[in-house]
Amino acid sequence: MTASYYFFKLVSYLKNYSMPIYMDFHDLPDGVTAKDVAEMHQADLKIEHKYNCRGLTYWCDESRRTGFCLIEAPNEQAIKELHEQSHGAVPQRIIEVNDTLVESFLGRIEDPENTQNTELNIINDSAFRILMVIHLKKKILRTENIGTLNAAIRGYKKSVINIISKHKGRMVKQESDSFLMSFTSATNAVESAIKIQELHNCVITPDLDFKIGISAGIPVTNKESIFEDTIKKAEYLTYVTNGNIILTPEVKDLYESENQNNPINIKDVFPLRTIDMDFLVNLFEYTEHAWTHSNTSAIDYNKNLGLSKSKLYRTMMPILGKSPNGFLKDFRLNKALQLLDKQNANISEIAYKTGFSSPAYFSKCFQEVYGILPSNYIKLKSA
């Protein structure tokens, strides 16, 4: 056997042996300091081998009373037993994470350098982040504008990355029609959003709708994925009618606290009220549950959101500019367009997947909104 063969076998073995990586959440009691958390981290490292774990790093936020550990482990139970034995602080929640994604959001996956040269490396570094989502939504689809749109978007992406970098942000994910970015400062997030909007006004064609949603939160909640709650809130905001840059109430408060408590008053920057944000979350959580069912209607929204027909309409129109039926149809068409862009299903499959009662009705609605039949759009993209 050759040396390269044994090397390949070793790499395969190590790849198969590698353990999953988890992030856990600790709700820190009053009086617990960053020094205390550093000592708990060191206690974990001393006995981690007994539980086949490897502590990578942690985040501690004294002001918000939160702590998060990043640990390579065989399973969640091993992490609980390790913490219980080393210091007794069992985490409230544990989720499996991707290390690359963690680094994209938080900037590191190992302990930072001990700059103080002390025996104990005290890390008072918050995992709280401000997340920005940009959505570019196609409005009218024509043969003569597809090439122009695609060229404009390619140039736009490079400029967006430069703006984010200058405002100390991190690009987490970018797709053909969206971006996800992470910031430690609300001011940097809002100021970069304003620059990106100015760029959009100069570069992108009128055939694209442009929206930015900015939310804030912690990486581990009751959801299954890292920052899932915060990402979803930012995405929900991109459906809001008023302004092109929409903020959650928390981001508004953070921005104002970072700027001597001066009220935010910037053109096209629209902070939502808490009551409107709560409604938006409830609306989308129900929609995500029901949108694929063709029999879902406005009546179901009334029943599941606990609002009368008139109250629901009066609440939705100022925020989303659409009635319940109009909103649901737009939501479905947006999902259908994403599937058409991926080209992994035919028109009939997409129609039924996205909750339309028939392919004919789907094609009719699609043409009304985008000015082209879905079959012609597929041909256009293949040309």
C-alpha positions as CSV (number, residue, x, y, z in Angstrom):
1,M,0.0,0.0,0.0
2,T,1.2,3.5,-0.8
3,A,1.7,6.3,1.8
4,S,-1.0,8.4,0.1
5,Y,-3.5,5.5,0.7
6,Y,-2.8,5.4,4.4
7,F,-3.0,9.2,4.6
8,F,-6.4,9.0,2.9
9,K,-7.6,6.3,5.3
10,L,-6.4,8.4,8.3
11,V,-8.2,11.6,7.1
12,S,-11.4,9.5,6.5
13,Y,-11.2,8.0,10.0
14,L,-10.7,11.4,11.7
15,K,-13.5,13.0,9.7
16,N,-15.9,10.2,10.8
17,Y,-14.6,10.4,14.4
18,S,-15.1,14.2,14.7
19,M,-17.8,15.1,17.2
20,P,-20.6,17.6,16.8
21,I,-20.2,21.1,18.3
22,Y,-22.8,22.6,20.7
23,M,-23.5,26.0,22.1
24,D,-25.2,26.2,25.4
25,F,-26.9,29.1,27.2
26,H,-26.5,30.0,30.9
27,D,-28.7,32.6,32.6
28,L,-26.2,34.1,35.0
29,P,-27.5,34.7,38.6
30,D,-27.0,38.2,40.1
31,G,-23.6,38.7,41.5
32,V,-21.8,36.4,39.0
33,T,-19.0,38.3,37.3
34,A,-16.8,37.7,34.2
35,K,-14.1,36.5,36.6
36,D,-16.5,33.9,38.0
37,V,-17.4,32.7,34.6
38,A,-13.7,32.5,33.6
39,E,-13.0,30.3,36.7
40,M,-16.0,28.0,35.7
41,H,-14.5,27.7,32.1
42,Q,-11.1,26.7,33.6
43,A,-12.9,24.1,35.8
44,D,-14.5,22.7,32.7
45,L,-11.2,22.4,30.9
46,K,-9.6,20.5,33.8
47,I,-12.0,17.6,33.7
48,E,-13.4,17.7,30.2
49,H,-11.5,14.6,29.1
50,K,-13.5,12.5,31.5
51,Y,-16.7,13.3,29.5
52,N,-15.0,13.1,26.0
53,C,-15.6,16.9,25.6
54,R,-13.4,19.7,24.4
55,G,-14.2,23.3,25.5
56,L,-13.5,25.7,22.6
57,T,-14.5,29.1,24.1
58,Y,-17.2,31.0,25.8
59,W,-19.0,34.4,25.8
60,C,-20.0,36.3,29.0
61,D,-22.2,39.4,29.2
62,E,-22.3,40.8,32.7
63,S,-24.8,43.5,31.9
64,R,-27.4,41.1,30.3
65,R,-26.6,38.3,32.7
66,T,-25.9,35.7,30.0
67,G,-23.2,33.2,29.2
68,F,-22.7,30.9,26.3
69,C,-20.2,28.0,26.0
70,L,-19.0,26.4,22.7
71,I,-18.1,22.8,23.3
72,E,-17.2,19.8,21.1
73,A,-19.0,16.8,22.7
74,P,-20.5,13.4,21.9
75,N,-24.0,14.6,22.9
76,E,-25.9,17.1,25.0
77,Q,-25.9,14.9,28.1
78,A,-22.1,14.9,28.2
79,I,-22.1,18.7,28.4
80,K,-24.7,18.7,31.2
81,E,-22.6,16.2,33.2
82,L,-19.4,18.1,32.6
83,H,-20.9,21.4,33.9
84,E,-22.6,19.7,36.8
85,Q,-19.4,18.0,38.0
86,S,-17.0,21.0,37.4
87,H,-19.0,23.9,38.8
88,G,-22.7,22.9,39.1
89,A,-24.1,25.4,36.6
90,V,-26.2,23.4,34.2
91,P,-27.2,25.2,31.1
92,Q,-30.8,26.2,30.4
93,R,-30.6,25.3,26.7
94,I,-28.2,23.5,24.4
95,I,-28.2,23.5,20.5
96,E,-26.0,21.9,17.9
97,V,-24.2,24.5,15.8
98,N,-21.9,24.8,12.8
99,D,-18.5,26.2,13.8
100,T,-18.1,28.3,10.5
101,L,-21.5,29.9,11.2
102,V,-20.6,30.6,14.8
103,E,-17.5,32.4,13.6
104,S,-19.4,34.3,11.0
105,F,-21.8,35.7,13.6
106,L,-19.6,36.1,16.6
107,G,-16.1,36.5,15.2
108,R,-14.3,33.6,16.9
109,I,-14.5,29.9,17.9
110,E,-11.7,29.8,20.4
111,D,-10.6,31.8,23.4
112,P,-9.2,35.2,22.5
113,E,-5.6,36.0,23.4
114,N,-4.9,36.8,27.0
115,T,-4.0,40.4,26.5
116,Q,-3.7,41.1,30.3
117,N,-1.1,38.4,30.8
118,T,-2.8,37.2,33.9
119,E,-3.2,33.6,35.1
120,L,-6.9,33.7,34.4
121,N,-8.0,34.8,30.9
122,I,-11.2,36.8,31.8
123,I,-13.5,37.2,28.8
124,N,-16.2,39.8,29.2
125,D,-17.4,39.5,25.6
126,S,-21.1,39.6,24.7
127,A,-22.6,37.2,22.3
128,F,-25.5,39.6,21.7
129,R,-25.6,40.8,18.1
130,I,-27.5,43.1,15.8
131,L,-28.4,41.3,12.6
132,M,-29.3,42.9,9.3
133,V,-31.2,41.2,6.5
134,I,-31.3,42.7,3.0
135,H,-33.9,41.5,0.5
136,L,-33.9,42.3,-3.2
137,K,-37.3,41.4,-4.6
138,K,-38.0,41.2,-8.3
139,K,-41.0,43.3,-9.3
140,I,-41.4,43.0,-13.1
141,L,-39.8,40.1,-15.0
142,R,-39.1,40.9,-18.7
143,T,-36.8,39.5,-21.3
144,E,-35.0,42.8,-21.7
145,N,-34.4,43.4,-18.0
146,I,-33.1,40.1,-16.7
147,G,-29.5,40.7,-17.9
148,T,-29.5,44.2,-16.5
149,L,-30.9,43.0,-13.2
150,N,-28.3,40.3,-12.8
151,A,-25.4,42.6,-13.7
152,A,-26.6,45.2,-11.3
153,I,-26.9,42.7,-8.5
154,R,-23.4,41.4,-9.0
155,G,-21.9,44.8,-8.8
156,Y,-24.1,45.6,-5.8
157,K,-22.9,42.6,-3.8
158,K,-19.2,43.7,-4.0
159,S,-20.1,47.2,-2.8
160,V,-22.3,45.9,0.0
161,I,-19.4,43.7,1.4
162,N,-17.1,46.8,1.4
163,I,-19.7,48.9,3.2
164,I,-20.2,46.2,5.9
165,S,-16.5,45.9,6.4
166,K,-16.0,49.6,6.9
167,H,-18.7,49.6,9.6
168,K,-17.2,46.7,11.5
169,G,-19.8,44.2,10.4
170,R,-19.5,40.6,9.3
171,M,-21.1,39.0,6.3
172,V,-22.7,35.8,7.5
173,K,-24.6,34.7,4.3
174,Q,-25.3,35.9,0.9
175,E,-27.6,34.5,-1.8
176,S,-28.9,35.7,-5.1
177,D,-31.5,37.9,-3.6
178,S,-30.5,38.4,0.1
179,F,-27.8,39.1,2.6
180,L,-27.4,38.4,6.3
181,M,-24.9,40.4,8.3
182,S,-23.9,40.6,12.0
183,F,-22.8,43.7,14.0
184,T,-21.9,44.4,17.6
185,S,-23.2,48.0,17.4
186,A,-26.7,49.2,16.5
187,T,-25.1,52.5,15.3
188,N,-22.8,50.7,12.9
189,A,-25.7,48.5,11.6
190,V,-28.0,51.5,10.9
191,E,-25.3,53.7,9.4
192,S,-24.2,50.9,7.1
193,A,-27.8,50.3,6.1
194,I,-28.1,54.0,5.1
195,K,-25.0,53.7,3.0
196,I,-26.3,50.5,1.3
197,Q,-29.6,52.3,0.6
198,E,-27.8,55.2,-1.0
199,L,-25.9,52.7,-3.1
200,H,-29.1,51.0,-4.1
201,N,-30.6,54.3,-5.2
202,C,-27.6,54.8,-7.5
203,V,-27.0,51.3,-8.8
204,I,-30.0,49.1,-8.8
205,T,-32.8,49.3,-11.3
206,P,-36.4,50.3,-10.5
207,D,-37.4,46.6,-11.3
208,L,-36.1,45.5,-7.8
209,D,-37.8,46.2,-4.5
210,F,-35.2,46.8,-1.8
211,K,-35.8,46.3,2.0
212,I,-33.6,46.1,5.0
213,G,-34.7,44.6,8.4
214,I,-32.5,45.1,11.5
215,S,-33.1,43.1,14.7
216,A,-31.1,42.1,17.8
217,G,-30.8,39.1,20.1
218,I,-28.8,36.3,21.6
219,P,-27.6,33.1,19.7
220,V,-29.4,30.5,21.8
221,T,-33.1,30.6,22.5
222,N,-35.9,28.0,22.5
223,K,-35.4,27.6,18.7
224,E,-33.3,24.9,17.1
225,S,-30.7,27.1,15.2
226,I,-28.3,29.7,16.2
227,F,-29.8,33.2,16.2
228,E,-33.0,31.8,14.6
229,D,-35.4,34.1,16.5
230,T,-33.3,37.2,15.6
231,I,-32.9,36.2,11.9
232,K,-36.6,35.6,11.5
233,K,-37.5,39.0,13.0
234,A,-35.2,40.8,10.6
235,E,-36.7,38.8,7.7
236,Y,-40.2,39.7,8.8
237,L,-39.3,43.4,8.8
238,T,-38.5,43.3,5.1
239,Y,-42.2,42.9,4.4
240,V,-43.1,46.2,6.2
241,T,-44.3,49.0,3.9
242,N,-43.1,52.2,5.6
243,G,-39.5,53.0,4.8
244,N,-36.8,50.9,3.3
245,I,-34.9,50.3,6.6
246,I,-37.0,48.8,9.4
247,L,-35.9,48.4,13.0
248,T,-37.2,46.3,15.8
249,P,-38.0,48.4,19.0
250,E,-35.0,46.9,20.7
251,V,-32.6,48.1,17.9
252,K,-34.2,51.6,18.1
253,D,-33.5,51.7,21.9
254,L,-30.0,50.5,21.4
255,Y,-29.2,53.0,18.7
256,E,-30.6,55.9,20.8
257,S,-28.6,54.7,23.9
258,E,-25.4,54.7,21.8
259,N,-26.1,58.2,20.6
260,Q,-26.7,60.1,23.8
261,N,-30.4,59.2,23.9
262,N,-31.2,61.4,21.0
263,P,-34.4,60.2,19.3
264,I,-33.8,58.4,16.0
265,N,-35.0,60.6,13.2
266,I,-33.5,59.5,9.9
267,K,-35.2,59.5,6.5
268,D,-36.4,56.1,5.4
269,V,-35.5,54.5,8.8
270,F,-38.7,53.3,10.4
271,P,-38.7,51.8,13.9
272,L,-41.6,49.5,14.7
273,R,-43.6,49.9,17.9
274,T,-43.5,47.0,20.3
275,I,-47.2,46.2,19.7
276,D,-46.7,46.2,16.0
277,M,-43.6,44.0,16.3
278,D,-45.5,41.5,18.4
279,F,-48.3,41.4,15.9
280,L,-45.8,40.9,13.0
281,V,-44.2,37.9,14.8
282,N,-47.6,36.3,15.5
283,L,-48.7,36.9,11.9
284,F,-45.6,35.3,10.4
285,E,-45.4,32.4,12.8
286,Y,-49.0,31.4,11.9
287,T,-48.3,32.0,8.1
288,E,-45.2,29.8,8.2
289,H,-47.4,27.1,9.7
290,A,-50.3,27.4,7.3
291,W,-49.1,28.9,4.0
292,T,-48.7,25.6,2.1
293,H,-52.3,24.5,2.8
294,S,-54.5,25.7,-0.1
295,N,-57.6,26.0,2.1
296,T,-55.9,28.6,4.4
297,S,-57.9,31.9,4.2
298,A,-58.4,35.2,5.9
299,I,-60.9,33.5,8.3
300,D,-58.1,31.3,9.6
301,Y,-56.1,34.4,10.4
302,N,-59.0,35.9,12.3
303,K,-59.4,32.7,14.3
304,N,-55.7,32.0,15.0
305,L,-54.6,35.6,15.7
306,G,-57.7,36.3,17.9
307,L,-58.7,39.4,15.9
308,S,-62.0,40.3,14.3
309,K,-62.0,40.7,10.5
310,S,-62.1,44.5,10.7
311,K,-59.4,44.7,13.5
312,L,-57.1,42.4,11.5
313,Y,-57.5,44.5,8.4
314,R,-57.0,47.8,10.2
315,T,-53.8,46.4,11.9
316,M,-52.3,44.9,8.7
317,M,-52.8,47.8,6.3
318,P,-50.6,50.4,8.0
319,I,-47.8,47.9,8.6
320,L,-47.8,45.7,5.5
321,G,-50.0,47.6,3.1
322,K,-52.0,44.4,2.3
323,S,-55.2,42.7,3.4
324,P,-54.8,39.2,4.9
325,N,-55.7,37.5,1.5
326,G,-53.3,39.8,-0.4
327,F,-50.5,39.2,2.1
328,L,-50.9,35.4,1.9
329,K,-50.9,35.5,-1.9
330,D,-47.8,37.7,-2.0
331,F,-46.1,35.4,0.5
332,R,-46.8,32.3,-1.6
333,L,-45.7,34.0,-4.8
334,N,-42.4,35.0,-3.2
335,K,-41.8,31.4,-2.2
336,A,-42.8,30.2,-5.7
337,L,-40.3,32.6,-7.3
338,Q,-37.6,31.3,-5.1
339,L,-38.4,27.7,-6.2
340,L,-38.5,28.8,-9.8
341,D,-35.1,30.4,-9.5
342,K,-33.7,27.1,-8.0
343,Q,-35.3,25.2,-11.0
344,N,-35.7,22.0,-9.0
345,A,-39.4,21.5,-9.6
346,N,-41.9,21.9,-12.4
347,I,-44.7,24.5,-12.4
348,S,-47.4,22.1,-11.2
349,E,-45.3,20.9,-8.3
350,I,-44.4,24.5,-7.3
351,A,-48.1,25.5,-7.5
352,Y,-49.2,22.8,-5.1
353,K,-46.1,23.2,-2.9
354,T,-46.8,26.9,-2.4
355,G,-50.5,26.4,-1.5
356,F,-52.2,27.4,-4.8
357,S,-55.4,25.4,-5.6
358,S,-54.3,24.7,-9.2
359,P,-51.4,25.3,-11.6
360,A,-53.7,27.5,-13.7
361,Y,-54.6,29.7,-10.8
362,F,-50.9,29.9,-9.8
363,S,-49.9,31.0,-13.3
364,K,-52.7,33.6,-13.4
365,C,-51.6,35.1,-10.0
366,F,-47.9,35.0,-11.0
367,Q,-48.5,36.9,-14.2
368,E,-50.7,39.5,-12.5
369,V,-47.8,40.3,-10.1
370,Y,-44.7,39.8,-12.2
371,G,-46.0,40.5,-15.7
372,I,-45.0,37.1,-17.1
373,L,-46.2,33.5,-17.0
374,P,-44.1,31.2,-14.8
375,S,-43.4,28.9,-17.9
376,N,-42.0,31.9,-19.8
377,Y,-39.9,32.9,-16.8
378,I,-38.3,29.5,-16.7
379,K,-37.5,29.8,-20.5
380,L,-36.1,33.3,-19.8
381,K,-33.8,32.0,-17.1
382,S,-32.6,29.1,-19.3
383,A,-31.9,31.3,-22.3
